[in-house]
């Protein structure tokens, strides 16, 4: 494909900025650590905003300086004292964010619930909106089952004739035309009438209409509808996707707009630490409660409370399969009926079981036991053995779920729990049922290796990819002394000279999430639809809630710095500031100057607090002098500079990539 002059110029600019970024990264790694020099007050304000928030918004630096850095930090450490009413108003249309899991499943049915209705085990709901969603999914399910039967009864060698294929294509085309016409007819109606008329259509016609709603047409169709009606329109096709989209949009809107920024940063940190993958079965429905009820309320509390909450979370139990774990010597494994006495149990176990009910469960599952020690607490070098993993897995047998695909919660099932004593990290765990798990969690939460591992990750997130060991040691001492109080550990870090060292300033490379959200915040953009931002993150390799392994996403620069990633970030920055990201409205930064150099300088101060290297400044200046790149006509040198272009280039600069 032949590139135009603009594309060639932009490619050259991206290459030069990429070289500048890599050079600055290498230089940062070679710096020594001076201890006597301190940041000036303005840099201190910029630094805390870059590290404790998702990036400063216009005016934030001045506000932090006016209130004082220490006072601002103290406010962020106590989010319950910060008014977040404006954010609550933005989130109010997303009803699933306020529902418990059972309500979510009831309103946006899973395949299992639809199958139960098809099998006559459940009834359709009476509520008209809810009933329409169920009927649409029931029709889809029945069509799928009919196709399966047709496929099974048709000889595999049978091929469609050309005429049959042409007929099918014609019917699909006609169906799309009919659906488009129905959309036009519905758009002529007031919102309530539009909704009523949509519900009167057959499930097949509804699918055709909702499939036709793309881009601006969808926005026009939903305009004027209340939140529940909007959700119903989307749920007619994919109810599960409504739940997932609202979860993603909620996270992005909180990151962009919440005044409780440190709580949101810590919620993101702990979710990543206790990672659960959205794409695994019932976790589509379980993650809303997991983030809202498990992670966020404990983000600045005690680590032990957070650890227990995650261990008992349906999302974690399902993700790591602990809900299926069965003790090898448990009643269920040995086919012992529920009302058997202890003497009978002993005889059965001594004889190798009755062989009744064997094979219905998966036996002992070590997934959670392993990740609990390797990723959640001790760390891979924390001093545990494979025998400890097995013993912990035995301890947590019986920690299971009630009907997870129908929104059931945590329960302890004695009949699947492994009887007898266990030995974990040298501690003898006496047989006490569910309390065994609580005892192990307490041991792990207060273990020195846990303090070191967790504090290293915190220092890595807030200070450096390679955090100074003395800082980690002091944080770990606070962790142990204050019973894992996360707020106190953060205070130790924030009071440290390492956090405020000049070489820490803009030394952390942003993850894709941090980059995208900070760009939106810095530009003062208005977000009316956050899903395009989510798609940008997916393109950058960081889909929200989309990390399949339990390790979570990396916080280190090496995982995110490469030429392809830098190109993607620059393209996003330019698309954002030029108004090409759907659902995001960016007003030009109020800079009134016809001189490109003065405009660039003003924007450098506004967006980057003046922290622009000479190399970056010269690269952008050189590019702005190219009329093809800057959109200035050759015969009109007095034309005002393209502010959106300059803003985009600065948001894509090496300096903005850092926090």
Secondary structure, 3 states (H helix, E strand, C coil): CCCCHHHHHHHHHHHHHHHHHHHHHHHHHHCCCCCCCCCCHHHHHHHHHHHHCCCCCCCHHHHHHHHCHHHHHHHHCCHHHCCCHHHHHHHCCCHHHHCCHHHHHHHCCCHHHHHHHHCCCCCCCCCHHHHHHHHHHHHHHHHHHHHHHHHHHCCCCCCCCHHHHHHHHHHHHHHHHHHHHHHHHHHCCCHHHHHHHHHHCCHHHHHHHHHHCCCHHHHHHHCCCCHHHHHHHHHHHHHHHHHHHHHHHHHHHHHHHCCCHHHHHHHHHHHHHCCCCCCCCCHHHHHHHHHHHHHHHHCCCEHHHHHHHHHCCHHHHHHCCHHHCCCCCCCCCCCCCCCCCHHHHHHHHHCCCCCCCCCCCCCCCCHHHHHHHHHHCCCCCCCCCHHHHHHHHHHCCCEEECCHHHCCCEEECHHHCCCCCEEECCEEECCCCHHHHHHHHHHHHCCHHHHHHHHHHHHHHHCCCCCCHHHHHHHHHHHHHCCCEHHHHHHHHHCCHHHHCHHHCCCCECCHHHHHHHHHHHHCCEECCCHHHHHHHHHCCCCCCCCCCCCCCCCCHHHCCCHHHHHHHHHHHHHHHCCCCCCEECCCCCCCCCCHHHHHHHHHHHHHCCCCCHHHHHHHHHHHCCHHHHCCCCCCCCCCCCHHHHHHHHHCCCCCCEC
